[in-house]
Amino acid sequence: MKEYRRLKEEAAKKMTQFSEEYDSIDRQQQVDTTNLEQEQRSQKDHMARIKQTELRIEELNGKIDKLGGYIA
């Protein structure tokens, strides 16, 4: 009976330890997922700004060409 109680206590301690480790890993995974989503949104924002800037450059180059035509 003593052996049973000892094993039961040991199993309870290990279960608590594993549960705490799992909770810690789960929390870290949630943080990592949130960070990844935030970085993906940031990347999309940067890509949109780059595209907008490229379009603006094209527009300005068109205006330069027109002005060059007027001057000539």
N, C-alpha and C positions, 0 to 999 in steps of 0.2 A: 504494500500500500504506500509506503514511503517513496519507493521508486516511482510509482505512478504520479504522486503529487509533485515530486522533483521534476519529472519529465513534463508534466503539465505546466509548471511554472516556467521551465525553460522554453517550452513552446510558446507560451504567452509573451515572454520577453522578446523572443525572435520575431513573433508576429507584430509586436509593437514597433520594433526596430525596422522591419520591412515596410510597415505601414507608413512610418515617418519618412523613410527613404522614398517611397512611392509618391507621397504627397509633395515632397521637395522637388522631385523630378517633374511631376505634373505641373507644379507652379512655374518652374523654369520653362517648361515647354509652352505654357500659356503666354509667358512673357516673350519668348522667342517668336511665337506666332504673331503676337501683337506687333512686335518690332518689325517682323518681315512684312506684314500688311502695311505698316506705316512707310517703310522703305519703298514698297511697290507703288504706293500712292505718290510718294515724292518723286519717284522715277517717272511716272506718268506725267506729273506736272512739269518736270524738266523737259521731257520730250515734247510736250505741247508748246512750251515756251520756245524751244528750238525751232519747231515747225513754224510757229508764228513769226519768229525772227527771219527765217529763211524766206517766207512769203513777203515780208516787209522789204527784204533786200531785193527780191525780184521786182517788186513794185517800184522801188527807188531806181533800180537799174533801167527799168522801162522809161521812167521819167527822164533819166539822164540821156538815154538814146533819143527821146523826143526833143529834148533841149538841144542836143547836138545836131539834130536835123534842122531845127529852126535857125541855129547859128550858121550852119553851112548854107 
